[in-house]
């Protein structure tokens, strides 16, 4: 059975699809990966379909809760990465969480975003008992203190978070527009943006292999 990793947050615009696509691309360098786009907005599908040369992983668009509940039964893949809908009460999200081995919760470090994230964890994550980590995204290096305070807040609440975080760069938007993962994009801050997600991927792999 494949390992199932779901990328989720009850709020949109937090870097969920960016995280899904880029982690799928990095993991696909060493293993067979399927990216499942379970979000009705289909942002991941839009991104991948813009690719001229294809991605290193396969893509499946699926929002049917019954089928999403069978992710572990998918054959031919070592890893399934799921981009979930930003709707806590959706049947699709519930089905994915129940099927997942690991959850990644991307969020900007702003207090308002953290409030929604904590609600997501209490409503959708904690009841499921699935191993998870918060990933700080869209971190502005000019306001690094905000990110450090967010990590400290999560630690005080007993919520696991990644030591690595993803800085905010236009490179992520440019890569999506060109239909490539950040590992393939070449331009300003490409190396920095790629290295952020590589650090995240390494940390996640160390975590779930414990």
N, C-alpha and C positions, 0 to 999 in steps of 0.2 A: 504494500500500500504506500502511496506517496505521503510525504509530510505536507500538511496543509497550513499555510501561514496567511492570516487575514489581516488586511490593513484597514483600520476602522476608526471612525470618530462620528459622533452625532451631529457635528457641524461641518458645513462645506467650506471650501476655500482654505484648508489647513495644510495642503500639500499631500493629500492622500493618494491621488493618482500619480503625482510625481514620484512619490515613494514607491508605489506599486510597480510602476514601469522600470524605474532605475534599479530597484532591488532584483526584479525578475531578470533584468539584463546581466547584472553582476553574477547572480547565482547560476545563470545559464552558461557561463564560461566554463563551468566544471561539472554541470549536471543537466539533466533533461527537465526543462521547466515549462509549465503551462500557466499562463496568466488568465484568470477568469474575471471578466468585467461584469460584476453583478449590480452595477449602478445604472439605473434607468437613464441617467444623463449620458452614459456611454463615453465618457471623456477618454478613457484608456483606449477604447476601440478607435475613436477619432484620431488619437495620437499614432497608434500603430498603422492605421490605414493610410496615413500620410507618408509612410516609409517607402522609399523607392527601391531599396535593396532588401527589405524585410528585416525583421528583428531576429535575435538569437534564440528567442523563445516562441512558443506557439500561443495563440490567443483564442479564447472562446467567450462569446457574449452570452450570459445566462442570468435571468432574473427570476426563474421559476423556483420557489422555495423548496418544492419536493425534490427537484434535481440538485439544488444546492446542498441539500441534506445528504447527498450521496458522494460528496467530493472525495472521500477517502477510498471509494471504490473505483476511481478512475485508474485505468491501466495505461502503461506506456510512459509514465512520468515519475521522476523521483521527487519532485517538488511542485506543489500547486500554490500559486500566490493569488489571493483574491482581493480585488478592489471593491469594497462594499459601498452600499448606498448610505448617505448621511441622514438616516432616519431611524431613530432608536426603536420605534414601534413597528418597523416593517418586518414582515414574515421572512423576507429574504435575508435580512441581517441576522435574525434569530437562528435561522437554519445554518448560516455560515459559521456563526460562533460555536454552535453545537458540534460542527464538523471539524473545527480547527484544532490544531495541535499547539499553535502559538499565535498570539495577537500582537500586532504593532500598532500603537496609537499615536499618530503624528499630531502635533499641535504647536502653534506659535506660543511663545512664552508669555504673551500678554495676559493679565489677570482675567479678563472676560473670556478669553479662549480656554484658560485653565479651568474656569468655573464650569463650562460646558463639558470639558473633558472629564472632570471629576464626576459629573452627572452620568456621562457615558459609562464610566467604570462601575459606578454603583448600580446602574440599571441593567447593563448588558454584559459586563465582564465578570464582576465578582460573583454573581449568582451561577455563572457557568463554570467557575473554577478553572479557567484555562490560563496557562502560563502566559504572561504578557509583560510588555515594557512600553513606557511612553517614550516617544522620540520628539525632541524639540526641533521644530522646523522654522524656516523663515527668520532665522536669528540674525539680527543686525549687529555686526561687530562693534558699531558705535555705541550700542546699548547692551554690551555683554553682561553688565550687572543684572539686567532683567532676566536673562537666561539662567544665570547662577542662582538668583533668588527663586526662580521657578523650580529648578532642580531641588533646592533646599526645601521648598514648600511641599513638593511631592514626597521627599524623603520623610518629612515630619508626619505626613499622612499615611506613611507606610506603603506608598505606591512606587513600584520599581520603575526606574527610568534609565535610558541609555546614557552613558558617559559622553558618547559622541553626539554631536548635533549637526544639523544641516543649516548652513548659512544662506542668507537670501542673496541670490544672484540672478541677473537677467538671463544668464546662461541656461537656466532651467526652462524658461519660457521659449527661448530661441530653439532649444533642442526639440521641444514639443512641436513647434511650428514647422520644423524641418523633418519631423517624423523619425527622429533618432533618439536613442538613450543618451544620457549624459556621457557615457563611456565612449560614444562615437562622435560626439559633437566637438568641433574645433573652433575656438573663438576666445574672446576675453573671459577670463576666470574659469575656463573649461577645466583646467587641472585642479583648481581649488574645489569646484563643485563636484567633480568626480571623486576626489579624495575623501570628501565628506561622506558620500554614500558608501564608499569602500570601507571606511572605518565603521560605519553602522553595520554593514553586512558582516564584517569580521566579528563584531561584538555580539550580534544576534546568533551567529553560528556557534560561538563559544558558549553562549547561554543555553541554547537548546540541546547541546551535546552533553551537558552536565548530567 
